[in-house]
Amino acid sequence: MNTLRQAYFCVLDNYYSGPVMDPKELLQSAFAAYTQNLMRRGADRRHLQLPALSGNRDTDWAAVAKVLGDGDPAALRAAITGMVAGLHDDHARWVRPDPSQGEPIGTGITGVSAEYGPQLDPAARPPLFITRVLPGSPAAKAGIRPGDIVVKANGVPAFIGDAVNQSLVQAITAPGTVRLTLKRPATGRTRTVELKEGPITRQPPAVTSKKLADGAIYVQLPGFYEGAADQVIAKLRDKPKVVVLDLRGNGGGSPREVTRLLGAFAHGKVTSYFCPLKGECVPNRTDDSVPLLGARLIVLTDRGCASACEDFSAAVKDNGLGTLIGTRTAGAVSGPSQAYLLDDGSAVLLPKVRHLGPAREIIDTIGVPVDHYAPMTALDLATGRDPGVVKALALL
């Protein structure tokens, strides 16, 4: 119970809009998740009702705590998850220590076409296809490749009309056993695979590059992790005329890496703003200690480009630093999170400021639009064709 109490007051004290939040709404989200967990387990209590709340954070907590008593442990965990989820903030979440030991297990399917950022893509359309498979994983050993179309999972169709089946997507990427009916787009061959979880190896993120035509270089950056900007800059030491920077599937990372990498393409530019609840927004600026490359910049984005990746993409677009190709980004960039440790070793991650683009526009929930639409299809993945790179070369 004390962990739920800590999480409740932590949100009110530290979340971006916590000081002006209505504590009644926060407790309602927690209480609803608590009772729903009990109902799913057949453990509902007939006298369990949300008490009358006044809007005073202290007396309202005392009233709810009195009703819950010692609390059901599983339902209390659900209450914290539900309370944080009730903020409807893509950078707010509750994380718990992973008690598992040893090497990770899974099927090795780490991406499907209906995903964007940390959620399902509302713009997803049939077919559903696999986008990423870990080398050496059970999926790779079963001959499953990027581009394979998922016709069914456990006998359930991937789409109902034009709506993707969310539980099916979770069944494909989660640990466990799943029966997949797959279609190879290049040949039309259909087969059924019984895929079981097994050991998987996740390689640390790394920057890769290759030369393209007309003095261009292609660089793929999987995330804005510590040192990522310098790794990209090292790939560009020969001063290419054009840089095709692939940020597709880049889930974000450090804002500092964003401003440092942008400093290789422009100086003296505002890249974004961090805005407190009250007071002036603080501008973030290019790192002008980085030498300018003098190269033309083309950025490839998709619905998997989230958080710091969108920060970078918006800075490129708004400041006229380059061209964006692919699809609109995820729209998951509410603000950078800070971790607050709770008494059970878990932590609440909460944004203390709000992110705005260089033109002070809201990008969160909306995303950054591209200049040239070039989505990746199942056939493209299956045959090795990259429509983003093709479009980039056509623009040279």
C-alpha positions in Angstrom: 0.0 0.0 0.0 2.9 2.4 0.8 4.2 2.0 -2.7 0.9 3.1 -4.2 0.9 6.1 -1.8 4.4 7.0 -2.8 3.5 6.8 -6.5 0.4 9.0 -6.0 2.2 11.8 -4.2 5.2 11.5 -6.6 2.9 12.2 -9.6 1.3 15.2 -7.9 4.7 16.6 -6.8 6.9 15.9 -9.9 4.8 15.4 -13.0 4.7 18.3 -15.5 1.1 19.3 -14.6 1.0 17.5 -11.2 0.7 20.7 -9.1 -2.6 21.7 -10.9 -4.0 18.1 -11.3 -7.2 17.1 -9.8 -6.2 14.3 -7.3 -9.7 12.8 -7.7 -9.0 11.8 -11.3 -5.7 10.3 -10.3 -7.3 8.2 -7.6 -10.2 7.2 -9.9 -7.7 5.8 -12.4 -5.9 3.9 -9.7 -9.1 2.6 -8.1 -10.6 1.5 -11.5 -7.5 -0.5 -12.3 -7.5 -2.0 -8.8 -11.1 -3.3 -9.1 -10.7 -4.4 -12.7 -7.7 -6.6 -11.7 -9.8 -8.2 -8.9 -12.7 -8.9 -11.3 -10.4 -10.5 -13.9 -9.2 -12.9 -11.1 -12.7 -13.5 -9.7 -11.8 -11.8 -6.4 -14.0 -8.8 -6.5 -15.3 -7.5 -3.1 -18.9 -6.5 -2.6 -18.2 -3.5 -0.4 -15.3 -2.1 -2.5 -16.5 1.3 -3.6 -14.6 4.6 -4.3 -15.4 6.9 -1.4 -16.5 10.5 -1.8 -13.6 12.7 -2.8 -13.2 16.4 -2.1 -10.2 17.3 -4.3 -7.8 17.6 -1.3 -4.9 15.4 -2.1 -4.2 14.4 1.6 -7.7 13.7 2.8 -8.7 12.0 -0.5 -5.7 9.6 -0.2 -6.6 8.9 3.4 -10.2 8.0 2.4 -9.1 5.6 -0.4 -6.4 4.0 1.8 -9.1 3.3 4.5 -11.3 1.6 1.9 -8.4 -0.5 0.5 -7.0 -1.5 3.9 -3.8 -3.6 3.5 -4.7 -4.1 -0.2 -4.4 -7.0 -2.6 -0.8 -7.1 -3.8 -1.5 -7.9 -7.4 -4.3 -5.3 -7.6 -2.1 -2.7 -6.0 0.4 -3.2 -8.7 -2.3 -2.8 -11.3 -3.5 0.3 -9.5 -0.1 2.0 -9.9 0.1 1.0 -13.6 -3.5 2.3 -14.1 -2.8 5.5 -12.3 0.2 6.3 -14.4 -1.5 5.2 -17.6 -4.4 7.6 -16.7 -2.0 10.5 -17.4 -2.1 9.5 -21.1 1.5 10.5 -21.5 3.8 8.4 -23.7 6.8 9.3 -21.5 5.2 8.4 -18.2 5.3 4.9 -17.0 5.9 2.6 -14.0 8.8 0.2 -14.2 9.7 -2.7 -11.9 13.0 -4.5 -11.5 13.3 -7.6 -13.7 13.8 -10.6 -11.3 14.7 -13.0 -14.2 18.3 -14.1 -14.4 20.3 -15.6 -17.2 20.1 -14.9 -20.9 16.9 -13.4 -22.4 14.3 -15.5 -24.2 11.8 -14.8 -26.9 10.8 -15.7 -30.4 13.2 -13.1 -32.0 10.4 -11.2 -33.8 11.1 -7.7 -32.6 9.0 -5.6 -35.0 5.8 -5.7 -37.1 4.3 -3.2 -39.5 1.4 -2.1 -37.2 3.7 -0.8 -34.5 4.7 2.8 -34.1 6.7 4.2 -31.2 5.6 2.3 -28.1 2.0 1.7 -29.4 -0.1 0.4 -32.3 -0.3 2.6 -35.4 -3.8 3.9 -35.9 -2.9 4.3 -39.6 -1.9 0.6 -40.0 -3.5 -1.0 -43.0 -3.4 -4.6 -44.3 -1.3 -6.6 -44.6 0.5 -7.1 -41.3 4.1 -8.0 -41.9 7.2 -8.7 -39.9 9.8 -5.9 -40.0 12.6 -7.1 -37.7 14.0 -10.6 -36.8 17.0 -11.1 -34.5 19.8 -13.1 -36.1 20.2 -16.6 -34.6 16.8 -16.4 -32.8 14.1 -19.1 -33.0 12.3 -17.1 -35.6 15.4 -16.8 -37.8 16.1 -20.5 -37.4 12.5 -21.2 -38.5 13.2 -19.3 -41.8 11.1 -16.3 -40.8 12.3 -13.1 -42.6 11.4 -9.4 -42.6 8.7 -8.9 -45.1 6.8 -12.1 -44.3 3.1 -11.4 -44.2 1.2 -12.6 -41.1 -2.0 -14.1 -42.4 -3.0 -15.5 -39.0 -1.6 -16.0 -35.5 -3.0 -18.9 -33.4 -5.7 -19.2 -36.0 -6.9 -15.6 -35.7 -6.8 -13.2 -38.7 -4.4 -10.3 -38.4 -7.0 -7.7 -39.4 -10.7 -7.5 -38.9 -11.7 -5.3 -41.8 -9.1 -2.5 -41.7 -8.6 -2.7 -37.9 -5.5 -4.5 -36.7 -6.0 -7.2 -34.0 -4.0 -5.8 -31.1 -3.9 -9.0 -29.1 -2.5 -10.8 -32.2 0.4 -8.2 -32.5 1.2 -8.8 -28.8 1.2 -12.6 -29.3 3.7 -12.3 -32.2 6.3 -10.2 -30.4 5.9 -11.5 -26.8 7.7 -14.5 -25.3 5.8 -17.8 -25.5 4.6 -20.1 -28.3 2.7 -18.9 -31.3 1.4 -20.6 -34.4 1.9 -18.3 -37.4 0.5 -18.6 -40.9 2.9 -16.7 -43.1 2.9 -15.6 -46.7 6.1 -14.9 -48.5 5.3 -11.8 -50.7 8.0 -12.4 -53.4 6.7 -16.0 -54.1 3.2 -16.1 -52.8 4.1 -19.3 -50.8 2.0 -19.8 -47.6 3.1 -21.9 -44.7 2.4 -22.5 -41.0 5.1 -22.3 -38.4 4.9 -23.4 -34.7 7.2 -20.9 -33.2 8.5 -21.5 -29.6 10.5 -19.1 -27.5 14.2 -19.7 -26.9 17.4 -17.9 -26.1 17.9 -14.6 -28.0 20.9 -12.3 -28.2 20.4 -8.6 -28.5 23.4 -6.9 -29.9 24.3 -3.4 -28.5 23.2 -0.6 -30.9 25.7 0.5 -33.5 26.0 2.9 -36.3 26.4 1.4 -39.8 27.2 3.1 -43.1 27.7 2.5 -46.8 28.6 4.6 -49.8 25.9 5.5 -52.3 26.0 7.0 -55.8 27.0 10.7 -56.5 29.2 11.2 -53.5 26.5 10.3 -51.0 26.9 8.2 -47.9 24.1 6.3 -46.1 24.3 6.1 -42.3 21.8 4.1 -40.2 21.4 5.3 -36.6 19.3 3.0 -34.4 19.0 5.3 -31.4 20.3 8.4 -29.8 22.2 6.5 -27.1 25.3 8.0 -25.4 28.0 8.6 -27.9 25.8 8.1 -30.9 26.4 11.5 -32.4 30.2 11.1 -32.4 29.8 7.6 -34.0 27.8 9.2 -36.8 30.2 12.0 -37.2 33.1 9.5 -37.4 31.4 7.8 -40.3 31.4 11.2 -42.1 35.1 12.1 -41.7 35.6 12.0 -45.5 33.2 15.0 -45.8 30.6 13.5 -48.2 28.5 15.8 -50.3 25.2 14.2 -49.2 24.3 12.3 -46.0 21.3 10.0 -46.1 20.6 9.5 -42.4 18.3 6.6 -41.7 16.3 7.1 -38.5 13.6 4.5 -39.2 12.9 2.5 -36.1 14.9 4.9 -34.0 13.2 4.9 -30.6 14.9 8.0 -29.3 17.4 8.6 -26.4 19.3 11.6 -25.2 18.4 15.1 -26.2 22.1 16.0 -25.8 23.0 13.6 -28.6 20.4 15.3 -30.8 21.8 18.8 -30.4 25.4 17.5 -30.9 24.6 15.7 -34.1 22.6 18.7 -35.4 25.7 20.8 -34.7 27.4 19.0 -37.6 24.9 20.4 -40.0 24.1 23.9 -38.6 25.2 26.3 -36.0 23.2 28.9 -34.0 19.9 27.2 -34.4 17.1 26.5 -31.9 16.4 22.7 -32.1 13.4 22.6 -29.6 12.0 24.0 -26.4 11.5 22.5 -23.0 8.5 24.2 -21.3 7.7 24.1 -17.6 4.1 24.4 -16.4 4.7 28.0 -15.4 7.4 30.3 -16.7 9.4 30.7 -19.9 10.3 27.9 -22.2 14.0 27.0 -22.4 15.4 26.7 -25.9 17.7 23.9 -26.9 20.4 24.8 -29.4 22.8 23.2 -31.8 26.1 22.2 -30.3 28.3 24.7 -32.1 31.5 23.1 -30.8 31.0 20.4 -33.5 32.7 21.3 -36.8 30.3 21.8 -39.7 30.4 19.1 -42.4 28.9 21.3 -45.1 26.9 18.3 -46.4 23.4 18.2 -47.7 21.2 16.2 -45.3 18.4 13.7 -46.2 16.6 12.0 -43.3 14.6 8.8 -43.5 11.8 8.5 -41.0 8.9 6.2 -40.2 6.3 5.5 -37.5 9.0 3.9 -35.4 10.9 7.2 -35.2 10.0 8.4 -31.7 11.0 10.8 -28.9 14.5 12.2 -29.5 14.3 10.9 -33.1 11.3 13.2 -33.6 13.2 16.0 -31.8 15.9 15.7 -34.4 13.5 15.3 -37.4 11.5 18.4 -36.4 14.7 20.5 -36.0 15.8 19.4 -39.5 12.4 20.3 -41.0 11.7 23.6 -39.2 15.2 24.9 -39.7 15.4 23.9 -43.3 18.5 21.7 -42.7 17.4 18.9 -45.0 14.7 16.8 -46.6 12.5 14.2 -44.8 11.6 11.0 -46.6 9.4 8.1 -45.5 6.4 8.4 -43.3 5.2 10.6 -40.5 7.0 10.0 -37.2 5.3 8.4 -34.1 4.2 11.5 -32.2 5.6 10.2 -28.9 7.6 13.1 -27.6 5.8 14.6 -24.6 9.0 15.5 -22.8 12.1 13.9 -21.3 11.4 11.6 -18.3 13.0 11.6 -14.9 13.0 8.5 -12.7 11.7 8.6 -9.1 12.5 5.5 -7.0 9.8 3.9 -4.8 10.2 1.8 -1.7 9.9 -1.6 -3.4 12.7 -0.8 -5.9 10.4 0.1 -8.7 10.4 3.6 -10.3 7.9 6.1 -11.7 9.2 7.8 -14.9 7.7 11.3 -15.3 8.3 14.2 -17.6 8.9 17.4 -15.7 8.7 19.7 -18.8 6.9 19.6 -22.1 8.6 19.4 -25.5 7.8 21.8 -28.3 9.4 21.9 -31.8 11.7 24.8 -33.0 8.6 26.7 -34.2 7.0 26.1 -30.8 4.6 23.6 -32.3 3.3 20.5 -30.5 4.7 17.3 -32.0 3.5 14.9 -29.3 0.6 12.7 -30.5 0.9 14.3 -34.0 4.4 13.5 -35.3 6.6 15.2 -37.9 5.3 15.0 -41.5 7.7 14.1 -44.3 8.5 16.0 -47.4 8.3 12.9 -49.6 6.1 9.9 -48.8 7.9 6.6 -49.3 6.6 3.8 -47.0 8.3 0.4 -46.7 6.2 -2.5 -47.9 6.3 -6.2 -47.3 7.5 -6.8 -50.8 10.2 -4.2 -50.4 11.6 -5.9 -47.3 11.3 -9.3 -48.9 13.2 -8.3 -52.0 15.7 -5.9 -50.4 14.4 -2.8 -52.1 14.5 0.4 -50.1 12.0 3.0 -51.3 13.4 5.7 -49.0 16.9 5.3 -50.4 15.5 5.1 -53.9 13.7 8.4 -53.4 16.8 10.0 -51.8 19.0 9.0 -54.8 16.3 10.4 -57.2 16.6 13.8 -55.4 20.4 14.0 -55.9 
